[in-house]
Amino acid sequence: MKRALSTGRLLAGVQPEGAAGERFDDLLRQPGLRIERIVSTGQVSPPDFWYDQSEGEWVLLVAGQARLLIEGEGSPRFLKAGDWIDLPPHCRHRVEWTDPECQTIWLAVYYAPPVGGD
Amino acid sequence: MKRALSTGRLLAGVQPEGAAGERFDDLLRQPGLRIERIVSTGQVSPPDFWYDQSEGEWVLLVAGQARLLIEGEGSPRFLKAGDWIDLPPHCRHRVEWTDPECQTIWLAVYYAPPVGGD
């Protein structure tokens, strides 16, 4: 089946959904690739929780600001609009802080590592 | 070989390179996936030129503004910051206009179509 063209607005429709208040929207999904928008308003990772993903994650902070801690680093990285980071598979990380005063918009590209890679 | 963590600033280092004045930077590259930043300052596609790619292209307009014509559509789509569009493989398109008064920053994710798809 031929894929249709699809479009959207990254900065629109950012109101929270559900009680947790953080919002996740898939923008593209196919085997081995997913593009997701995440909208945070002060949310952080739960205590002692680490993301540990089998996919790579290329993530851009589109708006707002955040602090991201990479396991093994002494202090979190401060991210502001336009900053991106490519997290290899199993690069453990957690969100230590997002600005509670505004919406922080992330664009995350999750991708399968190359075959034969690590 | 284990992939290293890499980072960058999408809104920095946007000065033109070369005579054409449009700038292209690969931010991530692996088989079947490439993430590229494009910085345009008034550039448009040459007359009668159409992009016709075997990959899909998910593209976000991060800053600036542009008009993108999709083959078969009567008029170009106006894109402003935050607008994204997913162009399936072989969706012919051309850039009719980018704002000559400012830098238009695109984030393009080129991806192999799913096996058995199209």
gemmi code that builds the backbone of each chain (N, CA, C; Angstrom):
import gemmi

chains = {
    "A": [
        ("MET", (0.856, -1.205, 0.000), (0.000, 0.000, 0.000), (0.878, 1.236, 0.000)),
        ("LYS", (0.557, 2.147, -0.850), (1.356, 3.365, -0.949), (1.086, 4.234, 0.280)),
        ("ARG", (2.168, 4.718, 0.856), (2.027, 5.588, 2.024), (1.503, 6.946, 1.599)),
        ("ALA", (0.598, 7.483, 2.389), (0.091, 8.829, 2.107), (1.014, 9.857, 2.734)),
        ("LEU", (0.953, 11.029, 2.192), (1.665, 12.165, 2.751), (0.960, 12.571, 4.049)),
        ("SER", (1.719, 12.836, 5.094), (1.076, 13.329, 6.311), (1.824, 14.544, 6.837)),
        ("THR", (1.125, 15.355, 7.569), (1.688, 16.625, 8.038), (1.228, 16.896, 9.461)),
        ("GLY", (1.872, 17.832, 10.119), (1.446, 18.215, 11.455), (2.162, 19.457, 11.921)),
        ("ARG", (1.774, 19.896, 13.102), (2.366, 21.090, 13.702), (2.939, 20.721, 15.057)),
        ("LEU", (4.254, 20.832, 15.138), (4.940, 20.373, 16.346), (4.615, 21.239, 17.557)),
        ("LEU", (4.315, 22.503, 17.289), (4.131, 23.445, 18.399), (2.658, 23.620, 18.754)),
        ("ALA", (1.794, 22.885, 18.085), (0.355, 22.991, 18.348), (-0.126, 21.732, 19.061)),
        ("GLY", (-1.261, 21.848, 19.733), (-1.839, 20.675, 20.396), (-0.939, 20.146, 21.491)),
        ("VAL", (-0.412, 21.039, 22.304), (0.566, 20.624, 23.312), (-0.053, 20.526, 24.715)),
        ("GLN", (-1.367, 20.594, 24.790), (-1.998, 20.488, 26.104), (-1.784, 19.085, 26.669)),
        ("PRO", (-1.608, 18.988, 27.996), (-1.361, 17.667, 28.601), (-2.542, 16.722, 28.381)),
        ("GLU", (-2.236, 15.446, 28.350), (-3.279, 14.412, 28.263), (-3.099, 13.483, 29.457)),
        ("GLY", (-4.148, 13.216, 30.186), (-4.074, 12.277, 31.308), (-3.509, 12.938, 32.549)),
        ("ALA", (-3.515, 12.175, 33.618), (-3.186, 12.726, 34.934), (-1.713, 13.089, 35.080)),
        ("ALA", (-0.838, 12.323, 34.426), (0.589, 12.557, 34.621), (1.015, 13.896, 34.025)),
        ("GLY", (0.270, 14.357, 33.059), (0.529, 15.685, 32.532), (1.611, 15.750, 31.478)),
        ("GLU", (2.305, 14.649, 31.226), (3.300, 14.641, 30.160), (2.613, 14.043, 28.935)),
        ("ARG", (2.992, 14.552, 27.786), (2.277, 14.154, 26.587), (3.214, 13.528, 25.572)),
        ("PHE", (2.777, 12.443, 24.958), (3.584, 11.702, 23.983), (2.755, 11.510, 22.710)),
        ("ASP", (3.301, 11.887, 21.583), (2.602, 11.707, 20.307), (3.553, 11.104, 19.281)),
        ("ASP", (3.153, 9.980, 18.716), (3.921, 9.420, 17.597), (3.654, 10.234, 16.341)),
        ("LEU", (4.709, 10.649, 15.675), (4.566, 11.413, 14.435), (4.842, 10.538, 13.218)),
        ("LEU", (5.655, 9.517, 13.420), (5.942, 8.548, 12.354), (6.318, 7.244, 13.043)),
        ("ARG", (5.836, 6.150, 12.484), (6.167, 4.843, 13.064), (6.267, 3.820, 11.945)),
        ("GLN", (7.383, 3.159, 11.898), (7.543, 2.009, 10.999), (8.565, 1.090, 11.662)),
        ("PRO", (8.716, -0.155, 11.192), (9.686, -1.045, 11.831), (11.073, -0.387, 11.868)),
        ("GLY", (11.668, -0.334, 13.039), (13.026, 0.181, 13.160), (13.139, 1.694, 13.241)),
        ("LEU", (12.022, 2.394, 13.227), (12.073, 3.858, 13.275), (10.780, 4.414, 13.873)),
        ("ARG", (10.965, 5.325, 14.825), (9.781, 5.999, 15.384), (10.187, 7.430, 15.694)),
        ("ILE", (9.351, 8.362, 15.278), (9.571, 9.769, 15.600), (8.448, 10.193, 16.538)),
        ("GLU", (8.821, 10.739, 17.658), (7.855, 11.045, 18.714), (8.044, 12.466, 19.201)),
        ("ARG", (6.932, 13.133, 19.476), (6.989, 14.403, 20.180), (6.641, 14.169, 21.642)),
        ("ILE", (7.437, 14.753, 22.525), (7.168, 14.669, 23.958), (7.022, 16.097, 24.476)),
        ("VAL", (5.977, 16.319, 25.249), (5.781, 17.642, 25.849), (5.793, 17.484, 27.364)),
        ("SER", (6.774, 18.104, 28.000), (6.924, 18.029, 29.461), (6.659, 19.413, 30.040)),
        ("THR", (6.099, 19.417, 31.237), (5.935, 20.685, 31.956), (6.355, 20.431, 33.390)),
        ("GLY", (7.651, 20.372, 33.591), (8.169, 20.154, 34.937), (8.360, 18.700, 35.308)),
        ("GLN", (7.895, 17.779, 34.468), (8.061, 16.353, 34.822), (9.540, 15.954, 34.777)),
        ("VAL", (9.864, 15.000, 35.625), (11.211, 14.430, 35.644), (11.071, 12.913, 35.724)),
        ("SER", (12.174, 12.202, 35.489), (12.146, 10.742, 35.640), (11.955, 10.406, 37.118)),
        ("PRO", (11.239, 9.321, 37.415), (11.062, 8.912, 38.816), (12.426, 8.654, 39.474)),
        ("PRO", (12.497, 8.762, 40.803), (13.758, 8.520, 41.499), (14.342, 7.149, 41.126)),
        ("ASP", (15.623, 7.119, 40.891), (16.353, 5.873, 40.578), (15.940, 5.213, 39.267)),
        ("PHE", (15.090, 5.879, 38.501), (14.712, 5.310, 37.202), (15.712, 5.743, 36.146)),
        ("TRP", (16.133, 4.800, 35.316), (17.004, 5.089, 34.172), (16.370, 4.547, 32.904)),
        ("TYR", (16.326, 5.374, 31.871), (15.992, 4.855, 30.549), (17.152, 3.991, 30.085)),
        ("ASP", (16.836, 2.812, 29.571), (17.862, 1.901, 29.052), (17.239, 1.208, 27.846)),
        ("GLN", (17.472, 1.768, 26.687), (16.733, 1.377, 25.488), (17.602, 0.574, 24.524)),
        ("SER", (16.975, -0.388, 23.868), (17.709, -1.178, 22.876), (17.886, -0.398, 21.572)),
        ("GLU", (17.080, 0.648, 21.370), (17.243, 1.500, 20.180), (18.194, 2.654, 20.485)),
        ("GLY", (18.726, 3.229, 19.431), (19.354, 4.534, 19.551), (18.275, 5.601, 19.669)),
        ("GLU", (18.605, 6.707, 20.277), (17.652, 7.817, 20.383), (18.377, 9.112, 20.054)),
        ("TRP", (17.963, 9.716, 18.947), (18.464, 11.050, 18.586), (17.388, 12.015, 19.042)),
        ("VAL", (17.728, 12.907, 19.946), (16.681, 13.748, 20.520), (17.074, 15.217, 20.458)),
        ("LEU", (16.103, 16.024, 20.021), (16.276, 17.473, 19.884), (15.361, 18.165, 20.877)),
        ("LEU", (15.905, 19.098, 21.621), (15.051, 19.924, 22.454), (14.587, 21.108, 21.602)),
        ("VAL", (13.305, 21.114, 21.290), (12.748, 22.090, 20.351), (12.390, 23.393, 21.064)),
        ("ALA", (11.878, 23.282, 22.273), (11.487, 24.470, 23.037), (11.587, 24.133, 24.515)),
        ("GLY", (11.768, 25.162, 25.341), (11.868, 24.953, 26.785), (13.312, 24.671, 27.181)),
        ("GLN", (13.453, 24.024, 28.355), (14.793, 23.668, 28.803), (14.704, 22.477, 29.756)),
        ("ALA", (15.826, 21.766, 29.853), (15.835, 20.522, 30.614), (17.249, 20.202, 31.082)),
        ("ARG", (17.322, 19.302, 32.056), (18.614, 18.749, 32.450), (18.553, 17.236, 32.322)),
        ("LEU", (19.517, 16.709, 31.583), (19.550, 15.283, 31.258), (20.819, 14.692, 31.854)),
        ("LEU", (20.646, 13.658, 32.657), (21.800, 13.008, 33.268), (22.125, 11.723, 32.513)),
        ("ILE", (23.382, 11.614, 32.103), (23.872, 10.403, 31.454), (24.614, 9.603, 32.519)),
        ("GLU", (24.331, 8.312, 32.617), (24.991, 7.495, 33.636), (26.507, 7.591, 33.483)),
        ("GLY", (27.169, 7.802, 34.581), (28.628, 7.870, 34.563), (29.167, 9.285, 34.434)),
        ("GLU", (28.280, 10.223, 34.131), (28.728, 11.614, 34.070), (28.452, 12.270, 35.416)),
        ("GLY", (29.300, 13.190, 35.818), (29.206, 13.760, 37.161), (28.011, 14.656, 37.381)),
        ("SER", (27.565, 15.329, 36.332), (26.449, 16.264, 36.505), (25.605, 16.261, 35.242)),
        ("PRO", (24.333, 16.662, 35.393), (23.456, 16.632, 34.225), (23.882, 17.644, 33.164)),
        ("ARG", (23.535, 17.346, 31.933), (23.734, 18.290, 30.831), (22.523, 19.200, 30.751)),
        ("PHE", (22.778, 20.473, 30.626), (21.691, 21.440, 30.464), (21.371, 21.561, 28.987)),
        ("LEU", (20.124, 21.380, 28.646), (19.704, 21.469, 27.243), (18.734, 22.630, 27.070)),
        ("LYS", (18.983, 23.408, 26.039), (18.052, 24.488, 25.700), (17.616, 24.308, 24.243)),
        ("ALA", (16.711, 25.161, 23.792), (16.144, 25.005, 22.454), (17.252, 24.912, 21.407)),
        ("GLY", (17.171, 23.910, 20.580), (18.143, 23.714, 19.507), (19.217, 22.695, 19.841)),
        ("ASP", (19.365, 22.354, 21.112), (20.383, 21.363, 21.483), (19.887, 19.962, 21.136)),
        ("TRP", (20.779, 19.175, 20.571), (20.416, 17.778, 20.294), (21.495, 16.860, 20.850)),
        ("ILE", (21.080, 15.625, 21.073), (22.004, 14.630, 21.593), (21.633, 13.282, 20.991)),
        ("ASP", (22.641, 12.524, 20.635), (22.416, 11.190, 20.079), (22.828, 10.173, 21.125)),
        ("LEU", (21.859, 9.473, 21.663), (22.091, 8.496, 22.722), (22.169, 7.109, 22.093)),
        ("PRO", (23.317, 6.483, 22.107), (23.428, 5.129, 21.534), (22.554, 4.151, 22.325)),
        ("PRO", (22.276, 2.985, 21.732), (21.517, 1.967, 22.457), (22.152, 1.694, 23.824)),
        ("HIS", (21.305, 1.528, 24.802), (21.723, 1.197, 26.173), (22.599, 2.276, 26.827)),
        ("CYS", (22.520, 3.475, 26.320), (23.147, 4.608, 27.012), (22.141, 5.050, 28.085)),
        ("ARG", (22.408, 4.659, 29.325), (21.417, 4.909, 30.376), (21.377, 6.402, 30.709)),
        ("HIS", (20.152, 6.904, 30.814), (19.988, 8.342, 31.029), (18.681, 8.606, 31.764)),
        ("ARG", (18.587, 9.764, 32.370), (17.344, 10.150, 33.031), (17.163, 11.656, 32.936)),
        ("VAL", (15.914, 12.049, 32.986), (15.600, 13.477, 32.945), (15.549, 13.975, 34.385)),
        ("GLU", (16.489, 14.824, 34.723), (16.603, 15.324, 36.101), (15.695, 16.521, 36.340)),
        ("TRP", (15.422, 17.262, 35.279), (14.647, 18.497, 35.443), (14.087, 18.929, 34.110)),
        ("THR", (12.833, 19.366, 34.095), (12.328, 20.159, 32.970), (11.703, 21.402, 33.573)),
        ("ASP", (11.744, 22.468, 32.827), (11.271, 23.754, 33.337), (9.786, 23.673, 33.708)),
        ("PRO", (9.443, 23.920, 34.978), (8.031, 23.858, 35.364), (7.238, 25.083, 34.907)),
        ("GLU", (7.947, 26.093, 34.440), (7.299, 27.361, 34.078), (6.857, 27.423, 32.622)),
        ("CYS", (7.296, 26.450, 31.834), (6.922, 26.478, 30.414), (6.872, 25.049, 29.890)),
        ("GLN", (6.418, 24.899, 28.670), (6.390, 23.576, 28.074), (7.721, 23.285, 27.395)),
        ("THR", (8.258, 22.136, 27.710), (9.478, 21.684, 27.052), (9.067, 20.659, 25.997)),
        ("ILE", (9.432, 20.957, 24.763), (9.037, 20.099, 23.638), (10.275, 19.381, 23.120)),
        ("TRP", (10.182, 18.055, 23.111), (11.265, 17.201, 22.621), (10.832, 16.555, 21.318)),
        ("LEU", (11.785, 16.407, 20.416), (11.554, 15.587, 19.232), (12.525, 14.419, 19.330)),
        ("ALA", (11.990, 13.223, 19.471), (12.838, 12.044, 19.655), (12.719, 11.133, 18.432)),
        ("VAL", (13.863, 10.743, 17.893), (13.917, 9.783, 16.787), (14.540, 8.500, 17.345)),
        ("TYR", (13.725, 7.467, 17.492), (14.208, 6.171, 17.998), (14.499, 5.294, 16.791)),
        ("TYR", (15.679, 4.701, 16.766), (16.053, 3.946, 15.571), (16.800, 2.677, 15.954)),
        ("ALA", (16.530, 1.649, 15.159), (17.239, 0.377, 15.365), (18.709, 0.583, 15.038)),
        ("PRO", (19.591, 0.030, 15.854), (21.012, 0.158, 15.527), (21.299, -0.583, 14.225)),
        ("PRO", (22.363, -0.191, 13.523), (22.658, -0.863, 12.253), (22.962, -2.335, 12.483)),
        ("VAL", (22.587, -3.148, 11.541), (22.846, -4.594, 11.647), (24.355, -4.817, 11.728)),
        ("GLY", (24.755, -5.636, 12.706), (26.174, -5.883, 12.891), (26.836, -4.840, 13.755)),
        ("GLY", (26.088, -3.785, 14.107), (26.622, -2.745, 14.979), (26.437, -3.145, 16.422)),
        ("ASP", (26.546, -2.197, 17.317), (26.391, -2.455, 18.743), (25.637, -1.278, 19.333)),
    ],
    "B": [
        ("MET", (32.108, -1.900, 17.158), (32.610, -0.756, 17.909), (31.424, -0.050, 18.552)),
        ("LYS", (31.550, 0.276, 19.773), (30.463, 0.938, 20.488), (30.366, 2.382, 20.016)),
        ("ARG", (29.147, 2.802, 19.707), (28.946, 4.178, 19.262), (29.102, 5.137, 20.422)),
        ("ALA", (29.773, 6.244, 20.165), (29.910, 7.261, 21.199), (28.693, 8.166, 21.188)),
        ("LEU", (28.475, 8.775, 22.312), (27.432, 9.783, 22.434), (27.875, 11.026, 21.679)),
        ("SER", (26.987, 11.608, 20.899), (27.362, 12.858, 20.239), (26.274, 13.896, 20.445)),
        ("THR", (26.659, 15.152, 20.356), (25.743, 16.245, 20.649), (25.989, 17.395, 19.675)),
        ("GLY", (25.066, 18.326, 19.617), (25.256, 19.494, 18.773), (24.195, 20.536, 19.038)),
        ("ARG", (24.340, 21.655, 18.344), (23.389, 22.769, 18.477), (22.816, 23.090, 17.106)),
        ("LEU", (21.554, 22.856, 16.979), (20.911, 23.005, 15.679), (20.876, 24.455, 15.223)),
        ("LEU", (20.862, 25.369, 16.162), (20.689, 26.784, 15.816), (22.020, 27.517, 15.749)),
        ("ALA", (23.118, 26.799, 15.953), (24.442, 27.424, 15.913), (25.177, 26.968, 14.656)),
        ("GLY", (26.185, 27.730, 14.264), (26.996, 27.352, 13.103), (26.171, 27.328, 11.834)),
        ("VAL", (25.361, 28.332, 11.629), (24.444, 28.329, 10.481), (24.928, 29.218, 9.341)),
        ("GLN", (26.167, 29.678, 9.416), (26.686, 30.512, 8.320), (26.800, 29.671, 7.051)),
        ("PRO", (26.553, 30.294, 5.899), (26.628, 29.551, 4.638), (28.026, 29.008, 4.385)),
        ("GLU", (28.084, 27.897, 3.657), (29.364, 27.329, 3.233), (29.333, 27.237, 1.715)),
        ("GLY", (30.344, 27.713, 1.055), (30.417, 27.602, -0.402), (29.608, 28.682, -1.095)),
        ("ALA", (29.717, 28.680, -2.425), (29.144, 29.774, -3.212), (27.619, 29.737, -3.241)),
        ("ALA", (27.045, 28.552, -3.234), (25.595, 28.455, -3.375), (24.878, 29.037, -2.167)),
        ("GLY", (25.557, 29.045, -1.048), (24.997, 29.726, 0.118), (24.038, 28.885, 0.930)),
        ("GLU", (23.692, 27.699, 0.441), (22.826, 26.830, 1.228), (23.734, 25.856, 1.956)),
        ("ARG", (23.356, 25.482, 3.154), (24.263, 24.691, 3.974), (23.612, 23.374, 4.378)),
        ("PHE", (24.387, 22.294, 4.299), (23.886, 20.959, 4.627), (24.839, 20.309, 5.624)),
        ("ASP", (24.324, 19.807, 6.714), (25.151, 19.136, 7.718), (24.486, 17.827, 8.135)),
        ("ASP", (25.230, 16.743, 8.001), (24.730, 15.462, 8.518), (24.863, 15.448, 10.036)),
        ("LEU", (23.811, 15.117, 10.721), (23.844, 15.046, 12.183), (23.912, 13.596, 12.656)),
        ("LEU", (23.387, 12.700, 11.848), (23.463, 11.260, 12.143), (23.403, 10.529, 10.814)),
        ("ARG", (24.211, 9.499, 10.691), (24.197, 8.730, 9.453), (24.478, 7.275, 9.768)),
        ("GLN", (23.586, 6.421, 9.342), (23.815, 4.974, 9.413), (23.020, 4.362, 8.267)),
        ("PRO", (23.259, 3.093, 7.930), (22.507, 2.512, 6.821), (21.002, 2.646, 7.046)),
        ("GLY", (20.311, 3.194, 6.069), (18.859, 3.310, 6.149), (18.339, 4.498, 6.915)),
        ("LEU", (19.227, 5.335, 7.432), (18.772, 6.492, 8.214), (19.807, 7.608, 8.158)),
        ("ARG", (19.315, 8.808, 7.865), (20.204, 9.960, 7.890), (19.422, 11.147, 8.411)),
        ("ILE", (20.013, 11.866, 9.361), (19.393, 13.082, 9.878), (20.279, 14.239, 9.444)),
        ("GLU", (19.671, 15.211, 8.798), (20.424, 16.307, 8.197), (19.805, 17.645, 8.591)),
        ("ARG", (20.683, 18.605, 8.832), (20.215, 19.985, 8.973), (20.477, 20.716, 7.667)),
        ("ILE", (19.497, 21.464, 7.212), (19.643, 22.287, 6.009), (19.355, 23.729, 6.414)),
        ("VAL", (20.233, 24.631, 6.009), (20.013, 26.051, 6.281), (19.909, 26.775, 4.943)),
        ("SER", (18.754, 27.362, 4.685), (18.500, 28.091, 3.441), (18.327, 29.572, 3.767)),
        ("THR", (18.767, 30.409, 2.842), (18.525, 31.848, 2.984), (18.076, 32.355, 1.623)),
        ("GLY", (16.832, 32.072, 1.307), (16.280, 32.526, 0.040), (16.447, 31.537, -1.101)),
        ("GLN", (17.217, 30.471, -0.901), (17.402, 29.515, -2.004), (16.091, 28.795, -2.330)),
        ("VAL", (15.959, 28.424, -3.578), (14.811, 27.637, -4.037), (15.348, 26.538, -4.946)),
        ("SER", (14.505, 25.562, -5.257), (14.911, 24.524, -6.210), (15.055, 25.149, -7.598)),
        ("PRO", (16.011, 24.661, -8.390), (16.161, 25.177, -9.758), (14.860, 24.982, -10.554)),
        ("PRO", (14.652, 25.808, -11.606), (13.440, 25.670, -12.423), (13.289, 24.247, -12.942)),
        ("ASP", (12.100, 23.737, -12.853), (11.755, 22.396, -13.370), (12.435, 21.247, -12.630)),
        ("PHE", (13.171, 21.554, -11.566), (13.790, 20.478, -10.787), (12.797, 19.943, -9.760)),
        ("TRP", (12.741, 18.616, -9.657), (11.918, 17.976, -8.623), (12.783, 17.007, -7.830)),
        ("TYR", (12.673, 17.080, -6.524), (13.254, 16.013, -5.702), (12.412, 14.753, -5.904)),
        ("ASP", (13.084, 13.634, -6.120), (12.393, 12.353, -6.305), (13.281, 11.305, -5.655)),
        ("GLN", (13.018, 11.014, -4.400), (13.935, 10.226, -3.573), (13.406, 8.825, -3.314)),
        ("SER", (14.324, 7.884, -3.268), (13.914, 6.510, -2.973), (13.645, 6.317, -1.477)),
        ("GLU", (14.158, 7.249, -0.641), (13.876, 7.179, 0.795), (12.617, 7.996, 1.122)),
        ("GLY", (12.049, 7.700, 2.271), (11.079, 8.618, 2.841), (11.815, 9.804, 3.438)),
        ("GLU", (11.147, 10.916, 3.539), (11.746, 12.097, 4.165), (10.736, 12.731, 5.108)),
        ("TRP", (11.063, 12.673, 6.387), (10.248, 13.382, 7.390), (10.981, 14.686, 7.658)),
        ("VAL", (10.333, 15.799, 7.393), (11.064, 17.055, 7.495), (10.303, 18.066, 8.355)),
        ("LEU", (11.045, 18.690, 9.254), (10.501, 19.702, 10.171), (11.110, 21.046, 9.817)),
        ("LEU", (10.274, 22.050, 9.700), (10.802, 23.399, 9.550), (11.000, 23.960, 10.965)),
        ("VAL", (12.248, 24.145, 11.331), (12.599, 24.523, 12.705), (12.519, 26.033, 12.895)),
        ("ALA", (12.952, 26.774, 11.886), (12.943, 28.239, 11.964), (12.809, 28.780, 10.556)),
        ("GLY", (12.294, 29.990, 10.430), (12.125, 30.619, 9.130), (10.799, 30.247, 8.509)),
        ("GLN", (10.720, 30.356, 7.174), (9.498, 29.976, 6.479), (9.817, 29.617, 5.037)),
        ("ALA", (8.929, 28.815, 4.469), (9.189, 28.272, 3.130), (7.873, 27.919, 2.456)),
        ("ARG", (7.952, 27.745, 1.136), (6.820, 27.189, 0.388), (7.304, 25.963, -0.363)),
        ("LEU", (6.596, 24.877, -0.139), (6.968, 23.573, -0.685), (5.860, 23.105, -1.611)),
        ("LEU", (6.230, 22.811, -2.846), (5.234, 22.335, -3.805), (5.338, 20.821, -3.944)),
        ("ILE", (4.211, 20.157, -3.771), (4.113, 18.712, -3.968), (3.533, 18.489, -5.360)),
        ("GLU", (4.152, 17.623, -6.129), (3.647, 17.389, -7.490), (2.183, 16.959, -7.436)),
        ("GLY", (1.377, 17.560, -8.279), (-0.035, 17.205, -8.344), (-0.916, 18.100, -7.493)),
        ("GLU", (-0.296, 18.903, -6.629), (-1.091, 19.834, -5.828), (-1.115, 21.186, -6.543)),
        ("GLY", (-2.216, 21.883, -6.428), (-2.392, 23.105, -7.212), (-1.503, 24.258, -6.780)),
        ("SER", (-1.160, 24.295, -5.495), (-0.367, 25.426, -5.014), (0.556, 24.955, -3.908)),
        ("PRO", (1.645, 25.687, -3.699), (2.604, 25.246, -2.678), (2.013, 25.323, -1.274)),
        ("ARG", (2.538, 24.486, -0.410), (2.184, 24.540, 1.005), (3.114, 25.526, 1.691)),
        ("PHE", (2.532, 26.389, 2.492), (3.327, 27.345, 3.262), (3.728, 26.669, 4.575)),
        ("LEU", (5.010, 26.673, 4.870), (5.510, 26.050, 6.102), (6.135, 27.115, 6.983)),
        ("LYS", (5.782, 27.076, 8.253), (6.413, 27.971, 9.224), (7.001, 27.123, 10.349)),
        ("ALA", (7.687, 27.784, 11.273), (8.389, 27.054, 12.334), (7.442, 26.093, 13.043)),
        ("GLY", (7.864, 24.852, 13.155), (7.078, 23.836, 13.847), (6.290, 22.945, 12.902)),
        ("ASP", (6.137, 23.366, 11.653), (5.387, 22.532, 10.704), (6.259, 21.376, 10.230)),
        ("TRP", (5.683, 20.212, 10.170), (6.415, 19.061, 9.641), (5.581, 18.372, 8.571)),
        ("ILE", (6.288, 17.647, 7.728), (5.620, 16.921, 6.653), (6.388, 15.627, 6.414)),
        ("ASP", (5.663, 14.561, 6.200), (6.286, 13.267, 5.916), (6.068, 12.954, 4.444)),
        ("LEU", (7.151, 12.977, 3.692), (7.093, 12.748, 2.252), (7.457, 11.296, 1.978)),
        ("PRO", (6.513, 10.503, 1.504), (6.821, 9.099, 1.209), (7.857, 9.009, 0.084)),
        ("PRO", (8.491, 7.855, -0.066), (9.425, 7.672, -1.174), (8.775, 8.071, -2.503)),
        ("HIS", (9.553, 8.734, -3.332), (9.120, 9.134, -4.680), (7.941, 10.102, -4.671)),
        ("CYS", (7.722, 10.770, -3.573), (6.760, 11.878, -3.556), (7.517, 13.095, -4.101)),
        ("ARG", (7.271, 13.411, -5.342), (8.049, 14.487, -5.990), (7.657, 15.844, -5.399)),
        ("HIS", (8.679, 16.627, -5.128), (8.431, 17.918, -4.468), (9.544, 18.885, -4.819)),
        ("ARG", (9.288, 20.146, -4.638), (10.318, 21.161, -4.860), (10.100, 22.335, -3.908)),
        ("VAL", (11.182, 23.019, -3.614), (11.095, 24.180, -2.740), (10.876, 25.398, -3.631)),
        ("GLU", (9.705, 26.004, -3.506), (9.357, 27.144, -4.357), (9.891, 28.457, -3.792)),
        ("TRP", (10.069, 28.496, -2.490), (10.463, 29.757, -1.859), (10.994, 29.483, -0.469)),
        ("THR", (12.074, 30.167, -0.106), (12.435, 30.284, 1.312), (12.648, 31.767, 1.575)),
        ("ASP", (12.411, 32.162, 2.771), (12.461, 33.581, 3.135), (13.879, 34.130, 2.911)),
        ("PRO", (14.032, 35.132, 2.042), (15.370, 35.677, 1.814), (15.843, 36.588, 2.945)),
        ("GLU", (14.921, 36.912, 3.854), (15.234, 37.875, 4.920), (15.761, 37.202, 6.185)),
        ("CYS", (15.679, 35.892, 6.242), (16.155, 35.206, 7.454), (16.620, 33.808, 7.069)),
        ("GLN", (17.199, 33.127, 8.011), (17.635, 31.769, 7.753), (16.500, 30.790, 8.041)),
        ("THR", (16.266, 29.934, 7.094), (15.270, 28.878, 7.264), (16.030, 27.596, 7.585)),
        ("ILE", (15.723, 27.029, 8.740), (16.423, 25.828, 9.199), (15.467, 24.641, 9.110)),
        ("TRP", (15.921, 23.636, 8.376), (15.144, 22.403, 8.196), (15.849, 21.276, 8.935)),
        ("LEU", (15.063, 20.400, 9.508), (15.600, 19.145, 10.037), (14.973, 18.025, 9.216)),
        ("ALA", (15.803, 17.311, 8.461), (15.285, 16.265, 7.577), (15.750, 14.900, 8.065)),
        ("VAL", (14.796, 13.989, 8.189), (15.100, 12.593, 8.546), (14.800, 11.747, 7.311)),
        ("TYR", (15.852, 11.244, 6.668), (15.701, 10.388, 5.487), (15.755, 8.943, 5.949)),
        ("TYR", (14.790, 8.155, 5.534), (14.736, 6.793, 6.057), (14.337, 5.818, 4.960)),
        ("ALA", (14.940, 4.644, 5.040), (14.582, 3.577, 4.099), (13.142, 3.166, 4.357)),
        ("PRO", (12.371, 2.963, 3.301), (11.004, 2.490, 3.510), (11.035, 1.102, 4.119)),
        ("PRO", (9.977, 0.716, 4.843), (9.973, -0.615, 5.459), (10.055, -1.694, 4.388)),
        ("VAL", (10.715, -2.770, 4.731), (10.841, -3.887, 3.790), (9.441, -4.407, 3.456)),
        ("GLY", (9.200, -4.557, 2.161), (7.879, -5.037, 1.741), (6.855, -3.922, 1.635)),
        ("GLY", (7.256, -2.695, 2.020), (6.321, -1.572, 1.949), (6.356, -0.917, 0.592)),
        ("ASP", (5.799, 0.272, 0.500), (5.676, 1.095, -0.705), (4.521, 0.589, -1.561)),
    ],
}
model = gemmi.Model(1)
for chain_id, residues in chains.items():
    chain = gemmi.Chain(chain_id)
    for i, (resn, *xyz) in enumerate(residues, 1):
        res = gemmi.Residue()
        res.name, res.seqid = resn, gemmi.SeqId(i, " ")
        for name, pos in zip(("N", "CA", "C"), xyz):
            atom = gemmi.Atom()
            atom.name, atom.element = name, gemmi.Element(name[0])
            atom.pos, atom.b_iso = gemmi.Position(*pos), 0.0
            res.add_atom(atom)
        chain.add_residue(res)
    model.add_chain(chain)
structure = gemmi.Structure()
structure.add_model(model)
structure.setup_entities()
